[in-house]
């Protein structure tokens, strides 16, 4: 990829600082989701949940239902973390 092309894309997205700030915010949401995951599973077993910077934004039976509610709030997939709160997760052997 051409360096000028990459720089043009980055500038079109608001610049490197904006992108880094957005990535930091997303990582904070991921960390919050991990921390609250056990209590979310208790409150909303086997449901889909979307969490944003202000907490839980939507809970539903399907990912489509949750994403529709998120989009209705004017947010996009990059503004939220979406997880299925599985009460019977598959066993992983490492």
JORAZI-V987813 format. One record per backbone hydrogen bond with DSSP energy under -1.0 kcal/mol. CO is the residue of the C=O (numbers start at 1). NH is the residue of the N-H. E is the energy in kcal/mol with one decimal. If there is no record, write none. Layout:
co=CO nh=NH e=E
co=CO nh=NH e=E
//
This chain:
co=2 nh=6 e=-2.1
co=3 nh=7 e=-2.6
co=4 nh=8 e=-2.2
co=5 nh=9 e=-2.1
co=6 nh=10 e=-2.5
co=7 nh=11 e=-2.5
co=8 nh=12 e=-2.2
co=9 nh=13 e=-1.2
co=10 nh=15 e=-2.5
co=11 nh=14 e=-1.6
co=15 nh=19 e=-2.1
co=16 nh=20 e=-2.6
co=17 nh=21 e=-2.6
co=18 nh=22 e=-2.4
co=19 nh=23 e=-2.2
co=20 nh=24 e=-2.5
co=21 nh=25 e=-2.3
co=22 nh=26 e=-2.4
co=23 nh=27 e=-2.4
co=24 nh=28 e=-1.9
co=25 nh=29 e=-1.9
co=26 nh=30 e=-2.4
co=27 nh=31 e=-2.3
co=28 nh=32 e=-2.1
co=29 nh=33 e=-2.6
co=30 nh=34 e=-2.4
co=31 nh=35 e=-2.2
co=32 nh=36 e=-2.6
co=33 nh=37 e=-1.3
co=36 nh=40 e=-2.4
co=37 nh=41 e=-2.6
co=38 nh=42 e=-1.7
co=39 nh=43 e=-2.1
co=40 nh=44 e=-3.0
co=44 nh=47 e=-1.2
co=47 nh=85 e=-3.2
co=48 nh=60 e=-2.4
co=49 nh=83 e=-2.4
co=50 nh=57 e=-3.4
co=50 nh=58 e=-1.4
co=51 nh=81 e=-2.5
co=52 nh=55 e=-1.8
co=55 nh=52 e=-3.0
co=58 nh=50 e=-2.6
co=60 nh=48 e=-3.4
co=62 nh=66 e=-1.9
co=63 nh=67 e=-2.9
co=64 nh=68 e=-2.3
co=65 nh=69 e=-1.7
co=66 nh=70 e=-2.3
co=67 nh=71 e=-2.8
co=68 nh=72 e=-2.0
co=70 nh=73 e=-1.0
co=70 nh=75 e=-1.9
co=71 nh=74 e=-1.9
co=76 nh=79 e=-2.2
co=81 nh=51 e=-2.7
co=83 nh=49 e=-2.6
co=84 nh=86 e=-1.6
co=85 nh=46 e=-2.8
//
